């Protein structure tokens, strides 16, 4: 009887220890990530002329109906506006983001998400913390560019909250381990060709987010570039294996410029056809 009681006590203690370690390490990884994902590196491209802002009134009734159908029910996603009357100014952006988040490619990666949109400018474009994506100075940037920025920031959400994290394993580690010894320390001998952009070399979290964005918006270019680097191909394959079905986004490139450059500073700055991308998401 004593042996059984000792076994039960040991089992309870070990279970508690695993639970504590799991939550403690997850808390550490969450706070560690939050310290490195406030986008301070790239300044936004400012719209000079108001005519470039896409107003919902410019859409036909047929287009509006398509948007309503595509949005469906976003019960897991909550939008908040600061100030509240700012909602009418960013309707087109919000509709675009909802189409992306509710698509079959993305919606299964969201259990709970809050998106906060701020009219005023901050020192950063985005912040992410506690299941929240905070976006600043929304109206002053190209709609297509901020859509790309949104995908980049959503990648951080996927990295932190969607990919499985246990006490001894972290699915994201398989990506980090390709190029990184620690958060900001690269493995020896790496070159620019082993990364999708200059910004991707900032730290392992930005490497993940930039590669995620490149995979979705410029998949064919990503695949073509990966022919020059086995490490880049490993990153490309990571998204196919762990995040998307093999056929999703494969050879789907929404780039406007057909010229494939050897270097990109920031993937969100690459021009792409937002219209073609949204049509793709609705399929």
KOLMIVO-85781 format. One record per residue: residue in three letters; x, y, z of N, C-alpha, C in turn. Coordinates in steps of 0.001 Angstrom, whole numbers, plus 524288, in hexadecimal, padded with zeros to 5 digits. Example, Ala and Ser with C-alpha at 12.3 -4.5 7.8 and 13.67 -1.06 7.14 Angstrom:
! KOLMIVO-85781
ALA833867E9C681E788300C7EE6C81E78833907F31C81E78/SER832327F73681BA8835667FBDC81BE4832648001E81EBE/
! end
This chain:
! KOLMIVO-85781
UNK8033A7FB418000080000800008000080359804EC80000/UNK807A1804BB8034380B1A8093D8037F80DA980A407FE38/UNK80EFF805F47FB858116B8068D7F66380DB0809187F27F/UNK808AE807947F2CF804B3809D87EF588040780FA07F07C/UNK803B2810FF7F59D80319816807F710807CA819B57F555/UNK80C738176C7F6008113581A227F4658113981AF47EE7B/UNK80F5D8170F7EBAB80F11817777E5F980B4481BC07E45E/UNK806AF81BE77E6F6802C781FDF7E5A6804BB825597E6DB/UNK80763825EB7EB538098A82B017ECC480D9F82CBE7E8D1/UNK810EE829057E73F8150082A3C7E366812A082BB57DE31/UNK80E6D828EF7DCBE80BCD82A067D7C78096C82F797D7C7/UNK806D5830E37DC29804718360E7DC9E808A083A4A7DC79/UNK80CE4839537DF558112683D307DF758138683DEC7DA12/UNK8147F839967D75D816DB839DE7D22B8133483CA47CE54/UNK80E1783B937CEAF80A4A83E227CB4080A2D844007CC3B/UNK80A468456D7D13E80A5884AFF7D29880F4A84D9B7D08D/UNK813B884ADE7D112818B184D017CF3D8189884DED7C958/UNK8168284A1D7C6738162384AAA7C0C98129684F307BF5A/UNK80E1E84F9F7C21A80A74853E07C11880CF98592C7C22A/UNK80FBE859857C6998124D85E6E7C80A8168085FE77C41F/UNK819C385C257C2BD81DF685D3B7BF0C81BD285ED07B9B8/UNK817B485C117B8168156A85D3F7B3058136C862CE7B2C4/UNK8107C864637B6D280E52869A57B6E08128086DC87B7CB/UNK8166986C787BB1081A9C870397BC1E81DDC871247B73D/UNK81F3E86CF57B48F8226986D857AFDA81F5D870357AB87/UNK81A4286F1D7AB348170C871CC7A753816C28779A7A884/UNK8164C878E77AD988162C87E5F7AF2581B45881147ADBE/UNK81FA587E5F7AEB4824B8880917AD50825348816C7A777/UNK8238C87D827A4638240587DFF79EB5820868825479CAD/UNK81BDD882FA79F158184D8871B79D6281AA688C7779E65/UNK81CDA88D437A30D81F1F8924D7A456824188934A7A13E/UNK8271188F2C7A04B82BC188FA679D1282A528915C79796/UNK8263888F1279571824818906B7902D8227A8960078FF3/UNK81F6F89787793E681D3D89CCA793E9821728A101793DC/UNK8261289FC3795EF82A4E8A3957961082CB68A47D790B7/UNK82BA38A11078CFD82E638A14D7880882AD28A1FA7834B/UNK825DA8A31B7841D8225E8A35877F9981F9B8A89077EFC/UNK821538AC8E781C681F2A8B1B7780DB821F48B3F977C1C/UNK81F0A8B4C7777E7821708B5EB772D3823A48BB7777293/UNK828918BBFA773F682B1E8C1137741282EB58C1E676F64/UNK82F658BE0176C448338E8BE0F7685D832338C0FD7636B/UNK82D8B8C0457617882C178C27E75C6C828078C6CB75D0E/UNK828F78CB3B75ABB8251B8CF6B75AB0820E78CE3D75699/UNK81C068CFA0757A9817D88CEA2753D58184C8D21974F13/UNK8161F8D04374AC3815B98D37D7460E810D58D6E074694/UNK8118B8DBE3746BB80D2C8DF5F747D980A3D8E0BB742D3/UNK8051D8E0C574334801E18E25C73EC6801B38E84D73EA5/UNK803188EA9273A49803338F042739C97FDD98F25B73845/UNK7FB308EF86734F97F6428F167732CF7F1C78EE12734D0/UNK7EDCB8F0A3736DB7E9528EDD37390D7E6838EA727350B/UNK7E70D8EB8E730027E4388E89072C177E5FE8E2E172BF7/UNK7EA858E1BE72E267EC668DC5E72E2A7E9AE8D90B7324C/UNK7E72A8DBA0736057E4618D8AD73A0A7DF758D645737B7/UNK7DEE28D153738807DA618CE8D7364C7D5BC8CF2F739F8/UNK7D1BF8D18E738207CD118D28873B347C9038CE64739D6/UNK7C6248CCA873DC17C22D8C8A373CD37BE0B8CA7C738F5/UNK7BD398CF9A7389C7B94F8D1AF735017BAD58D0E072F51/UNK7BFD08CFC072E6A7C19C8CEE0729147C0388C96B72716/UNK7BE8A8C60E72AA47BD588C0B47291F7B7CC8C04872708/UNK7B70E8BCE47233C7B1CE8BBE2721357AEDB8B87472510/UNK7A9BB8B81A724817A6928B4DC727F37A81E8AF197276E/UNK7A97B8AD92722B17AB2F8A82E721D97B0388A715724D9/UNK7B3D88AAB8724B57B8BB8AA0B727937B7BD8A9E972D76/UNK7B4338AD3A72F437B2EE8AD41734D67B0898A80E73680/UNK7AD318A5E4733237AAD08A0D6734577AEF389C90734BB/UNK7B2B789CBD731327B6F4898E2731567BA078994073669/UNK7BAF289E1B738207BDD489EED73CFE7BAB889CD37419F/UNK7B59389DEE741AD7B25289C16746037B25B896247465A/UNK7B21A8939F741CC7B22B88DE7741B07B76A88BD674391/UNK7BB9188E6C741D77C0CF88C9D7432E7C1FF88D4B748FC/UNK7BFBA8915A74B657C0F78925B750DB7BEC688E3775480/UNK7BA2B88C347533F7B7A68881D7565D7B72E889DD75C13/UNK7B8158863C75FAC7B79B8878F765317BD02887A9767AE/UNK7BE8388C367699E7C3AB88CB676C047C32C88C97771F3/UNK7C0C788881774007BF99888637798F7C479887EF77CF2/UNK7C8C08861E77AB27CD8A8859A77DC27D0E688A7A77D76/UNK7CF5588E2F77A3B7D287892C7779407CF7E897AB77AB9/UNK7D1BD89AD977E207CF3389FA377FD57D26A8A45377E27/UNK7CFC38A84877C0F7D2558AD0F77A6E7D0D58B18077E1F/UNK7D4C48B4AB77F807D3E68B92A782E27D6718BDED78064/UNK7D3EF8C27F7810C7D5B88C73A77E627D6C48CB8B78256/UNK7DB138CE50781897DC9C8D291784FA7DE038D762781B6/UNK7DAAD8DB6D781BE7D5918DBDB7845F7D1698D89C7819C/UNK7CCED8D827784017C8D28D4BE781F47C7098D66177C83/UNK7C6C78DB7377B7E7C4E98DD3B7765F7C8EA8DC5177209/UNK7CD5F8DA377736E7D1688D8F676F9A7CFCD8D44F76C31/UNK7CBEC8D16776DE97CA478CCAB76B197C8AD8CDD976581/UNK7C5E78D21B764B27C40E8D35975F6C7C8828D4D375BC6/UNK7CCDE8D69A75DED7D14F8D83B75AB07D4818D3A9758AA/UNK7D4158CF3575B407D76B8CAC1759D77D4358C5FD75838/UNK7CF868C703756407CC088C2BF754D47CE6D8BF28750B5/UNK7D0D88C17474CBF7D31B8BE497488E7D77C8BAD274A9B/UNK7DABE8BD0F74DEB7DF078B9FC750267DCF28B58175377/UNK7D9258B6A3756C77D6FF8B2A275A3D7D46E8AE4475712/UNK7D18A8AFB2753097CF268ABBB74FAC7D34F8A84D74D1C/UNK7D7838AABE74B647DBD08A7C9749067DE3B8A40774CED/UNK7DF3D8A5F3751A87E1A28A2AA755AB7DE0689E317573C/UNK7D8F589F357577D7D54089B1C758E67D51A896CC754C2/UNK7D55D8984D74FDB7D56A8946274BB37DA23890D374C52/UNK7DE938931C74D927E3538900A74E777E2B688C7C75336/UNK7E10F88E9B757967E0C188B9975C6F7DCA38875675C38/UNK7D8768882A759307D43E88454758DF7D4D58808575452/UNK7D90E880F8751767D9EE87D5A74D1C7DB25877DE74F22/UNK7DA6D8740674BD87DB5D86E9974D6D7E11B86D9F74EAF/UNK7E486870F274CB77EA198704674D8C7EBC587221752F9/UNK7E8AE875A87553F7EA578784C75A0C7E6C28774575EB2/UNK7E1A5876D775DC67DDD5876BE762127DEBC87255765FB/UNK7E0C786DEC764357E1AA8698D767CC7E63B86A8276B7F/UNK7E8EB86EE176ADD7ED568703176E2D7EBE08742F7725A/UNK7E6D88756F772B97E511879787765E7E1008773F77A15/UNK7E2148778677F127DE318763C783087DBF587B397856E/UNK7DF5987EFC786147DDB9883E3788777E18D8881D786C7/UNK7DF8F88C60784C77E2F389089782E47E021895C878349/UNK7E2D6899A1785757E0E389EFA785947E4608A25A7822F/UNK7E1E88A58A77EF87E4C38A93177B9D7E3438AEB577D44/UNK7E7198B1B677EF37E62E8B70E780A47E8818BAC877C9F/UNK7E5438BE5F77AA27E6FB8C2097769C7E6F28C792778CA/UNK7EB758CA1B7787B7EC258CF4C77AA87ECE18D34D7764B/UNK7EA588D7C2776C77EAE38DBE1772E87F02F8DE9077356/UNK7F2188DF347782A7F6C78E254779097FBC68DF3A77810/UNK7FFD98E21C776F7804EC8DFC7775CF807C38DE4677ADA/UNK80A8C8D9ED77AA580DED8D83577EE78136B8D7A077CBE/UNK817088D6187800681C6B8D54B77E4281CFB8D03A77B31/UNK818ED8CCFF77B53818FC8C80A77888814168C78677546/UNK814348C3FD7717480F8E8C30976E3F80BCD8BF6377103/UNK80DE98BB607735E80ABD8B765775EB80D1A8B5FD77B28/UNK809D08B41C77E9C80B858B1797835C808268AC96783F7/UNK80A418A895786588072F8A3EC787668082D8A22478CF2/UNK803FF8A15578FD98048389F88795377FF4889D7D7971C/UNK7FF6689923799F87FAB48970379C897F62B89640798C2/UNK7F7208938D7947E7F32789253790967F1138973478DD8/UNK7F3F089B7B78E047F2478A05778B877F6238A20178757/UNK7F4158A3CA782FA7F7328A66577F057F59B8AC2177F16/UNK7F9538AF817800F7F8408B5157804A7FAC18B7B877B90/UNK7F7A48BAA4778A57F9628BD2D773DA7F8BD8C31377456/UNK7FCE58C5FB773127FCDA8CBA0773B97FD338CE6976E77/UNK7FAB48D31176E407FB288D684769BB7F9428D3D4764C6/UNK7F4DF8D129765467F3098CDAA7612D7F1F88D07475C0B/UNK7EF5C8D4D975C457ED518D742757837F1898D9B67541A/UNK7F6378DA58756247FA348DD47753637FDCC8D9F074FFC/UNK7FC6F8D51874F247FFCF8D1AD74C197FCBF8CF1A747AE/UNK7FF818CD7A743A87FD058CAA073F677F9FE8C5F374191/UNK7F55C8C50F73F967F2338C0AA741607F5038BB7D7406F/UNK7F7748BAE773BEA7FA2F8B60773AC87FEDA8B54373E6D/UNK8019F8B98473F97806268B9037430A8048A8B78B7488D/UNK800718BA0F74A857FECE8B8B874FCE7FC678B34975006/UNK7FA5A8B17774BBD7F8818AC0974B947FD278A85874C0C/UNK8016F8A9A374969806288A67A749D8808698A6C074F5D/UNK808508AB67751A780A1F8AC0D75713806C58A8BF75ABB/UNK801B08A8A0759B57FE1E8A58E75CF87FF7289FC375CBC/UNK800B889DDE7581F802358985F75788807398975075A83/UNK80AEB89AEA75A1D80FD789A6675CFC80ECF89A0F762D8/UNK80B7C89D8F764D880A6989D9176A7680738898D976C20/UNK803BC8971E768B9800BF89269769F98046E88DB476A63/UNK808B988DD47678580C95889A4767E680EB18893776D76/UNK80F7288DB1770088113088D907757D80D0988AFE778F0/UNK8082388C28777CB803D5889BC77AAB803F5883D0779F9/UNK804AD8820D77527804FA87C737740180995879FF776DC/UNK80DF487CAB776AE812B787AC177933811E387A0577F0D/UNK80F8687DDF7818C80EF587DBD7873680A5E87A7D78917/UNK805EA87AE4786708012687896788947FF30873BB785BB/UNK8009A87315780D07FE7C86E9B77DE48022A869EB77DDC/UNK8070686ABD77C8C80AA88665877C4780B79863FF781B3/UNK80B6B85EE8781EB80B4C85C22786E08102785D2978A23/UNK80F4A85E5B78F258138785F27792CF812A985BAF7978F/UNK8164D858407988681628854DB79D1881AF4855F07A06C/UNK81B9D852F07A49181FF3853DF7A81B8252A853337A55B/UNK825A184F107A25182AA684DE479FF082ACA84EAD79A0B/UNK8267885007797B282669850D0792078236E855BE7909E/UNK825028582778C768226F85CC378A56822BD85C297846C/UNK81E3E85BC1781E781E3C85AE677C3F8215685F207796C/UNK82115863E777B5C823FE86828778E8829DC86735778FA/UNK82BA48640977CB28313F862F877D1A8335E860A87780B/UNK8303C85D7A775658320F85B097708B8334F85F3476C71/UNK830878639976CB8831C1867EC769368367C86AF276B34/UNK8366086C6E7703583AB186F7B7725F83FEE86CB97719C/UNK83FE68679A7724D844C08649977241847678649676CEA/UNK844AA8661F768E3846FB86637763AE84B6286A3E76360/UNK84A9686EBD765E984E5A873087654C8506F8755E76A57/UNK84DF08742E76EC584F10877347737B85143873EC777F0/UNK855408762877A8A85749873C777F5585456875CF78415/UNK852AD87AB1783D584F6687D03787E584C128813D7854D/UNK8497F8847B78867845C588835786368482C88B92781F1/UNK84CC988DB9782F784F338914977F3E8547288F6377D27/UNK855FC88AAD77E8E85B17888A877CF585A67884A27789E/UNK85C89885E07740A85C338825F76F8E8602387DED77005/UNK85EEB879A876D8C862B68757076D25867328772C76992/UNK86BD28751576A688705B876BA7674786FA58758B76174/UNK871C3878FF75E3D8720287802758A586D34879527558A/UNK8694387BAC757F98647787CF37551B86534881D8751D1/UNK8623A8821B74D918627688688749FF85D09888D37493C/UNK85CDA88D59746B2857D988FDD7459E8543988C4F74278/UNK856698891D73EFF85336885BA73BBB8503E881A173EE2/UNK851B6880DC743CB84F1E87D127472984A5787F62749E7/UNK849168844F748A0844AC8870474B0B84170889B2746CC/UNK83C6F88A44747CD8390588C94743DB839B4892797437A/UNK83BC3894E47479A83C7589A947478E8409F89C2974B7A/UNK842318A11A74B1E845D68A32A74EF6843688A3527545C/UNK83E5E8A4AF7549A83B9D8A4EA7599F83B4E89F8B75C28/UNK83B2089B787590283ADB8962875B1783FBB894BA75E32/UNK843FE8979675D4C848D8896867601B849158996A76551/UNK844EF89C5B766AE844D989F4C76B95844EF89BA977048/UNK84173897E27705C8414D893E37747B83DF288F5E7728F/UNK83DCE88B317758483B3488667773A9835538871E7730B/UNK832FB88AA27760F82D6088B82775AA82C0088E74770A0/UNK82F3C8924276F4382E4F8951176A5F82F8F891A1765A8/UNK8333988E24766378345288A577621482F6F88721760FD/UNK82CE388562765248280F88254764A0823C988596761FC/UNK822E788A56763DF81E9888D8E761ED81F7588F4175C47/UNK82442890B175AE58256C8923A75589824D188D92751D0/UNK8269B8890B7537C826278845C7503882079882C374F92/UNK81D6B88331753BC817D288211753A0815228859174F95/UNK8164E88A9974FB1813FA88E5B74C188159688D4174677/UNK81A8988C0E745BD81C8888AD674081819ED885EF73E5B/UNK819278820D741B4816B887D21740218112487E0573E38/UNK80E4988174740CB808D48825F73F768083C885E173AAB/UNK80B1788A2773A8880A4988E0E7366E80DAA88D3773195/UNK8122188AAF73240815D088A2A72DE28181A884A272DD2/UNK814A3880DF72E008164687B6E72E9F819F88799B72A4A/UNK8189F87ADA7257B81BCA8791B721118214587B7C72145/UNK8218F8807A722D0826A4883087235A829D08807B727BF/UNK8273B87F4772C02829C687CAE7306E82C1B8777E72EA0/UNK829078747772BD082AD286F66729EF82F6C86FFC72633/UNK82F1C873DC722CC83357874C271F088386087646721DC/UNK837F5879B1725B283C9787B587289B83EF3876DF72BC5/UNK83B9F8735E72D9283D7E86F10730D3840F986B4A72DCB/UNK840FF86BB4728A484474868707258084A2E869EC7263F/UNK84B1986E9B7285385063870817292F8524986F9472EC3/UNK84EDD86D877321F8504D86CCB7379A84D4086847739F8/UNK850108646573BDF84D7D85FF173E6984ABA861A37436A/UNK84CE5865867461384A7B8677774ADF8455C86A45749B4/UNK8455C86D41745818409186FEE743F883C6786BFE74254/UNK83E03867E173FCD83A4B863C773E478381A8610A7431A/UNK83B5486061747188397085DFA74BF6835488616474E88/UNK835FB8668974E308321186A1D7505882CFD869D174D2E/UNK82D86869A97481D828F58692B744B5825F08642C74607/UNK828C285FE37469F8264C85AD6747B9823BE85ABA74D19/UNK825D785DC4750CA8239585DEF7560D81DDC85F91755CF/UNK81CB0863A0752C98174F8659775286813B8861AC74FD5/UNK815C185EFA74BFD812A485AFD749608116C8567F74D0C/UNK8152085521750618147D85099753D58113C851D0758A7/UNK812268564975B1580FD2857627602D80B3685B307601C/UNK80A9885E3C75BF8806918624175C1980287861F6757C0/UNK8041F860467532C800868603F74EBC800AE85AFD74BFC/UNK7FC54859A5749967FC4E854EF746608000385599741CD/UNK801DD8515073FC8805BA8517F73B9B803EE854BE736F6/UNK7FED5854A6735D47FD0085777731347FBA985D3173257/UNK7FB5785EAC737487F9D9864027389E7FE50867CB7378A/UNK7FD3A86BB673481800DB86FF2733218053986E4172F72/UNK805C18692E72E71809EB8676772AF68092C869C57258C/UNK80D4386C387238A80D4A86EC971E6C80906872F871DF0/UNK8078A875447225D803DA879A37223F806EA87E8D7238A/UNK8080E8819A71F9880B3F8863F720658081688B0771EDD/UNK807A288EC272286804668935B72197807B18984072095/UNK80CB38976D71F768103689BD071E6680E5889EDC719A5/UNK80EF58A404719ED80DAB8A75C7157D812478A799711BC/UNK816F88A7EA713E181BB78A828710B681DB08A2A070FC8/UNK81E558A12570ADC8201389BDC7099A825EB89B0570A7F/UNK828BC89F4B70B7782E5889ED770C4382F7E89CF0711CE/UNK8324F898B171241833B48968671753838E9898D671905/UNK838DB89C0771D1B83D9889E9571EE8840C389AF272268/UNK845D789BC4722758493B89885725BE848DF89A1172B74/UNK8472489ED772C84846E48A0B1731E9841FD8A3F8732C6/UNK83F4E8A2E67371983AEF8A620738DE83C198A7DA73E72/UNK83B468ACC773F6D83C188AEBD744BB837BD8ACE47485C/UNK832F58AD007465482E538ABDC7498082A338A995745DF/UNK8284B8A4ED7470A824858A246743A581F708A55974335/UNK81DF58A8357474F819028AB2074720819428AFB874359/UNK81DF78B1137418681E8A8B56073DD281E098B39B73824/UNK81DDB8AE807372B81D648AC90731D0817D08AD7672FF2/UNK8173C8B00D72B998120A8B12A7298880F6E8AC17727BC/UNK80A738AB90728FD8077E8A6F672747801F08A8887260C/UNK7FF498A526723227F9E48A640721A17F6358A486725F8/UNK7F4488A84C728E67F0A68A71B72D217EB998A4CD72AFB/UNK7E9DC8A6C9726857E50D8A4D37241B7E58289F04722C6/UNK7E9D489D747205A7EAA0897F471EFD7EB1C89490723DC/UNK7EDA3896B7727D67EE52893CF72CB57E90F892C272F55/UNK7E5B2896B872F867E09689617732017DD2A8924072EE9/UNK7DD818926D729CC7DA9488EB07269E7DC6588925727B7/UNK7E16E88881728617E3A588363729B47E1928817672EF6/UNK7E153884E6732D07DF9288365737FF7D9D6881C77381A/UNK7D6BE883E9734887D125882D1734747CFD487D96731F3/UNK7D39C87B3572F5C7D2838764872C997D163871E77306E/
! end
